[in-house]
């Protein structure tokens, strides 16, 4: 076969997946003091910004499927970091006292992650990278939800 593959340098999916694996390793190191995967800290910090919230609200804000937020919130409730209350098909999530203590650690980890990524990428370059990723996400989300 004489034609070599070029996906190593041309495929957005391959490149993004490769990037996210390395970013996940960095986040795991930085959020290790919480004792949980970084995604749980992001759920908790989103609740800290607006408390309480529904699973649907969190799903929309964080870009996770409803079922993923539901599963993760059950784990947070089992650890008594949040309270879950159901009304019909709506589940409301609320921080507990223990959750607020957890957030002190998570927020320190978040600041450390911010500093580390600014060091790795450069502050301005990091801001541009994040904006480019947001724009790419929005484009994909729109494309994937269009009926056409």
Secondary structure, DSSP 4 states (H G I P E B T S, - for coil): --PPP-HHHH-HHHHHHHHHHHHHHHHHHHHGGGTS-HHHHHHHHHHHHSSSEEHHHHHHHHT--HHHHHHHHHHHHHTTSEEEEEETTEEEEEE-HHHHHHHHHHHHHHHHHHHHHHHHH-HHHHHHHHHHHHHHHHHHHHHHH---
